[in-house]
Structure formats: structure tokens, C-alpha cells
Amino acid sequence: MSHDIFLLNISGQDKPGLTAALTGALSDYGAKILDIGQANIHETLSLGILFQIPAGEKSAGVLKDLLFKSYELDIQVKFSPISNEDYENWVNLQGKDRYIITLLGEQLTAQQISAVTDVVSINGLNIDSIKRLTGRTSLIHQDEYKRASIQLSIRGKIENKEQLTESFMKISEQMDLDIAFQEDNMFRRNRRLVCFDMDSTLIQTEVIDELADLAGVGDEVRAITESAMRGELDFSESFKKRMKLLKGLKESTLNEVAQQLPITKGARRLIETLRSYGYKTAILSGGFTYFGNYLKEELGMDYVYANQLEIKNGELTGNYIGEIVDGSKKAEYLKEIAQKEGIDIAQTIAVGDGANDLPMLNLAGLGIAFHAKPKVQEDAQSAINSIGLDGVLYFLGFHDRHIDLMNP
């Protein structure tokens, strides 16, 4: 028996029972659903149904019944016949590589989306779906914390990935837009461990600089810190130099600084959501365990690896205990935690801002440069510059309703 294939496109005001009525009409004729998809924007429905039906009387009858049904429901319908050859070509596309592009900013404009989708088109890729991840925005009530994100699911063969990512980087720089480009595989959908740098990532300061100010050597230490973060100075060397300058600082001062740590915007929302969904979280820092342990308790995190200060008679000695936690050590700890938790390295995420974070950013399944130095953004897989730390959630595919459900 021969069959006909039709693509049914429905548009109009959404209402309860609409999909049930249309598929009910199809079921009366024994139609086989080959594909179905629906979107709803401002109570306006766009529904597509690809179906197969025996040719002849049934084919003609179902089209007539669907037209009557659409009149009753006050919606518009369009029928497109699909040849067997076109259908098989479409089926064969499902073996193509799949990717996710996440756009993130305080707001999204048509210019930004046009620029990104133009790159997609130039590279011969198809957009399968577009999904909004952030909640609806009021035009009357101003949100104190503006954020907007959409996710594009794309498909196709990428000939030059480096050129593609360079194009996205230029758009990001020119249009104040964060763009994450990820392969859509089982690891992306099952991330389980997120590791964070501490200073200028989880908190909005460099603790060692604050301690230096209190010790009266702020300018000297800050100059060394900046040089190290730009990758101009070996981290271990810079760490030893800064530690010597802190000699004699009172232990009581550390507690005062810890109590006033400025936690980065979005950090609490991020960590609470990750914890609620069963993610493991870790602080991997070139800073100090004294402050890392404070944040671990404050935010409810699982692991802390950082440098341990040597304290004698209530004062810093200018020395440290154990190995220096530099860039390579951070990467080692990321790998160690993943193995301990039985997590594949491809299921991990690392977030940081400095040059000493690059080893773990490049090792992790997804490395995110957060408000980072230019050198770090150039080498990292993805970057967040437009909003707070909870932007990581959108790169993971979370929708605001999933986040707010866990953080009422």
C-alpha cells in the first residue's frame, strides 16, 4: 500500500484541547506521526506535525476533516506534501554532529542574534530549535539584576571549528554578548562537578591584596598579583614574594577579613541550585584555606584546596605549609576529585579568571573564564562577562523555572 506524507503547520491563539483535537482527527484515519513540535509565544501557538497516511480516500479525507477542525478551533492550517526522497534526506541528517550555542547578556537584541545566526548559516549549520532560558521580562517593573539567555540547538558538519569560535569571540567583544559553544553529547547533559577559583571569581576581591593593605604593603603586593594574573610572572614565585611581605600580620585580622568577604553576584543562586540538583562543588584556589573554608561553610560547598598559611604566636610568619597550589596543582585536584566521585573528566566544569586557572579550565569538560583577564578569555573554551556567576547555570541548560523552583 502506498502512503502520502504531509507536514501540517498550525498557528493561532493557543487554547486547551487544541492538540488533542487535531491528533484525534488524525487518529481516525490511522495516521502515523513521524515528527511533532510545538512552541508558544505570548499565547500564540505554532505547532508542526509531520504525518504519514495511506494514499487515496484516507489522504483526501483527513485533509478535509483537518480543515473543518481548524475552522471550529479558529486557527490557521497549512498542508505541505513531502516526497519520500525529501523525507529520507531529512532522516539522514539526524546522524550529523549536534551542538549547543548559548547566548547570555543583560538583554538580547535582534542585532546580536542576527550576527550569531549569520555565523551559523555561513558555516552550513542548521538550527533545529531555539529555547528561551530566562524568565519573561516586565516592561514596567525594572529588574535590579538584568539577564537574558537563549539556547540554540544546531546540527551539521563543522569544517573549521577554530574559525567558527573566532567569529563568536569577535561578536562577543563587539556586542557585549557572552556566547558558549558546546558539543551536544551525553557529557554536556550530565555535568556533575563544578570547580571554582576563589579570588575574583567566588568573591569580588583578591584576599591577599586586602591583607597586604592591612599590613601596609598593598601597592607592592598588588603589583605582583596583577603581574601573576596576566601570566607575566610565575605563580609560585609571585606567591612566595607576596607571602614574605605579609610577615607579622595578626591572625585576628584574617577573621575580620573573612567576615566581610564580598561574595560575587549570583554565586549563592548558583551554588544553591547546583547543590539542589546533586552537583558536587569545589574551591580550587591559589589563595588561602583560611578563607576557602569560610566560604565552603557559608555557601555549602563540598571541597576546598588552597594554600595553608603558617601562623605562629598569633601572627603570620611569611611562610606557608605544604605545596603551593598553582595552576598545575589546581588541574591535579580537579582530576583527583572527579576520580574520587566517579565522575568522567568530560562531566566537569571549571570557572576562573586568572592565568593560573587555565590548566583546569582547559582540562575540564567545560572551562569558563569569568570576568577574566584578556589572555584567559583568549584561551578558555567559554566566557562570562555580562552578568553574575549564575550565568553558569544557563551554560548548563537550566531554565529560570528550574532554578527558582529550588530557590523560592
N, C-alpha and C positions, 0 to 999 in steps of 0.2 A: 504494500500500500504506500502510495506517495504521500508526502507531507508538505505543508507550507509553513514557513517561519515568518512571524511578524514581530516588529518592535512597536509596542504600544506606549505612547507618551501621553501622560495625563497632567494637566495643570489646572489650577483654580483654587478656590478657598478650601482649606482643609476642614474636614468635619468627621465626627465619629462614624465608623462603619463604612467609610468610602472604600478602603482597600478590600474589606470583606465582601462588599457588593460586587466589585469588579472581578475579583478572583472567583467569586461564586458563579458569575456568568460564564467564566472560562471553564470552570469545573463541569458545568452542564454539558459541555461539548468534549470532555475528556482531554483538555489541553494539557500539555506538558510544559512546565515553567523551566526555561533554560537559564534565565537570569532575572534578577529583580533588584531595584534600588530606589530609595526614596530620600528626599530632602525637604525640609520645611523651613522657610524663611519668612518671618513676620506673618504667620498663619496662612502663607501661600504655599500650596503643595506642588511639588514636582516629582512625579512617580513614573518610573520606566519599567515595563515588563516585556521581556523577550520570551515568546512562547511558540511552541510547535503544535500544529493541529492537522488532522487528516485533511488532505485536499478535497475539493468538491463542495458538496452541500454544507458540510460542517464548517468549512472555512468561510463560506459566504454567510452562513447563519450566525456565527459567533461575532463577526464584524457588525452585522446589523443589530444584534442584541446589545453589543457594547455601545453603539451609537445611541440607542434608546436609553440605556442605563446612564450614559453621560448626560443626556438631556434631563433626566429625572434628578440627577445629582447636581446639576448646574455647573458642570465642569467642561473643559475643552479636551478633546482627544485627537490624536493624530496616529495614523497607521502607516508603517513603513515596511514593505515586503523585503525580506532578507534572503539572498540567494544562498544555496548550500555552500558555494565556494567562498563567499564572503564570511559566512558563519565559521567555516573551518579555519580560515585565515585568522579570524578573531580568536578562536580557541587556541591556535598555535602560539599566539602572543603571550599566553599565560606562563610559558616557560622562560620568558625574558627576565632579566635581573630587575629587582624591585628596590626602590629607595624611598626614604622619607626626608622631606625638606620641611624644617620648622622655621617659621618667621616669628620674630619676637621684637616688640618695641613698646614705647609708651602709647603709641597709636599706630595704626596701619593705614597707609594711603594707597590710592589707585596707582600712583606713580611707582611706589615700592613694589607692589605686587606685579605690575606690568613688567618691571625690569627683571624680576626673578623669573617669571614665567616665560619671558622672551629668551633668557638663557636656556631654559628647559627646552624650548622649541628649537633653538639653533642647534642644540646637541642631539636633536632627533628623538627626544624622550616624550612619552605620553603621560598626561595627568589622568590618573584613574579616579581620584576623589580629592576634595578639599573639605577640611573639617575645622570649624572654629573651636579653639580650646579654652578661651577666656569667656567669662560671662558677658551678658548684654550690657551695653554702656548707656547710662542715662544722659540725656542732653540737657537736663535741668539741674540735677544734683551733681556737683563736681566731685569726682573721686580723688581723695588725697594721694592715693597711690595708683597712678595710671599704668595699665598694662594691657597689651593686646597680643594675641598669638593665634596663628592658624597653622594647620599641618597639611602638607601636600603629599599624597601618595603617588609616586611616579614609577614608570616602567620603561625599560629599554636597555640598549647596549651603549655603554659609555666608552667612547674611543679614546678620550684624553681626560682622565679624571683631574689631573693637575690643572689643566686649563680651565676646567669647569669650576673647581674650587677657587681659583684665582679670580674668576669672574664674579663669584659670590662675594669674595672678600672686597673687591672694589665697590660693589653695590653697598655692602655693609658700611664701608668707610664714608662713602659719599652721601648716603641717605639715612644715616642714624638708625640702622636696622641690624638686628642680630639674626644670623642665618646658620642653622645647623643642618648639615648634610650627612645622613647615615644610611648605611645599607640596611634594608628591611629584612632582617633574618631572625631566627629564633632567639639569638642572644640579645638583640635590641629589645625584644619584647619581654625579656626575662632578666633584666638587670637586678642584681641582688646586693651589691656592696658599693657604697659611695664614700670616698676618702677625700678629706678636705685639708688644705693648708689652713693655718690659723690666722696669722697676722695679715691684715689687709684682705682677708677672704671671709672667714667666720666673724672676725672683728674688724672694725674700721680704724685700725691703728697698727703701728709696729711697736710692740711692747718694749722691745729693747731700746727704742728711741725715747719712750716715756721714762723708762728707768734712768736713762742717760741724762735726761733733763733734770730729774730729781737729784742726780749725782753731780750735776754741774758740768757735764761733758757732752751735752746734747749735740752741739754743732759737729764735734769730732766724730761721734758715733753715727750721726745721721748721714754724714758724707760717706762713711764706709758702707753703711746699709744700702744707700742708693747705688753705689758702685757695684755692690754684690748683686742686687736685684736686676741690674741692667746686664749682668753677665760679664762685667768688665774685670771683676775680681773673684778669685777662687773663694767659694763659700767658707770652707774650713779655715782658710787664712783670715778672712774677714771676721769670722766668728771669734777666733782666738784674740784678735786685736780688740774687738769690742768688749769681750769679757774682761780683759785686763783693766780697761777703763772704768769698769763698774766696781772695782775692788773697794770695799769699805761701806757699800750701801747697806742700810739696815734691813733686816728681814721683815720688820713691821711695815716697811714701805711696800713690799711685794703684796701684802694683803690689801692695803689701801688701793693699789692699782687694780688688783683682781676684782674688787668690789665695784669698780667703775668702768669695767671693760665695755666699750661701745659695740654691742652686737649688731652685725650688719643687717640692714633692712631685708626682710624676707627669710632670714635664717631660721627663726623659730617656726614659721609656717612650713618651711621646707623640711626641717628635721622631724617635726611632729607628724607630718604626712608620711615621710619615709618610715618612721617607726611604726605608725599605724598599719602600714601595708607590709610589714615584715622585713624591710630592708635593714642591713647592718650598716652602721656608720662609724667612721674613724677620723681622728685628727692625726695627721702626719705633718709634723711641724719642725722647722729649724729653730723655733722659739723654745719655750721652756715648759717642762712638765708641770711646774707650779701653776701656771695659768691654763694649760691644757686640761688638767684635772678639774680645775674650777669650771671650765666650760662643759666638760664631759658631764658633770653633775647638773649644771644649770640647764643644759639642753637635752639631756637624756641620751647621750651617745654611748657607743659600745667600746671603743678602743682609743687610746692615746699613746702616741710615740713621739717623743720630743727630747730635747736636751735637759739634763738634770744639773741644776746649779749646785755648786759646793758652798755650803753655809757652815761657818764655824763661829761660835760665841756670838750668834745673832747677827752676823754680818757676812756679806758675800766676800769670798776670798779672791775672786777674779779668775777662778778655775772652774772646771766642770767635772762631772763624774760620768765615766763610761765613754762610749763612742759618740762622735759628733754626728748628728742627724743632718746629713747634707742631701743633695739631690738623689744620688745613687742609693742612699740608705732609705729614703722615702719609697723609692721603687721596690726595694727589697721588702720593706714592711707591707706594702700593698700586696705583693705576691704571697707573703707569709700569711697574712690574714685570710686571703682568698683560699689558700690551701687548707688552713685550719677550719674554715667554714664550709669547705667542699664546694666552692664556687669557681667556675671557669673564669679565667682572666678576662675573657671576652664579655663577661657579665658584670664587669666592674666599671666604675666611673671615678675619675679623679678631677678635682677642682682646685685651681690655684692661680696665683698672679705673678709669681717671680720666676727668674731663670732657673732657680734650684727646684722648681716644681716640674720642669719639662720632662725629666726622666719618668716620673709617674704619670704625667699627662699622656705621654706617648706610649707607655706600657698598657694603660687601661683600655678597655673596650671603647670607652668614650672619654676623651680628655677635654675639659672645658677651661679656657682661660677666662678668669673672672676679673673684669675691670683691670686688665693686666697691662704690663709693660709691652711696648711695640714688638720687641723681639719675641716675647712669649706668644703674642697673638699670631705672629707670622708662622710659628712652628706648631702651634696647637691645632687639634682637629676642629674645635668649635670655640666660640667666644660669646660671652655675655657682657655687654657694655651699657645697655639701655635701661635695665631695671635691676631689682634686687636679686638676692641669691635664690629666691624661689623660682626664678626663671628656669632653673634646672628641671623643675617638675614638668614644664612644657616640652623640654627636650626629651623627656621620658614618655611623653604622650598623654600625660594627665590632663583631664578637663577640670575646670574650676569646680564643677559639681562633685567630682570625686574628692577634691581637696577639701572643700567646705563641709562635706559630709563627715570628714574625720576631724575637722577643726571648727565646730559650730560656734 
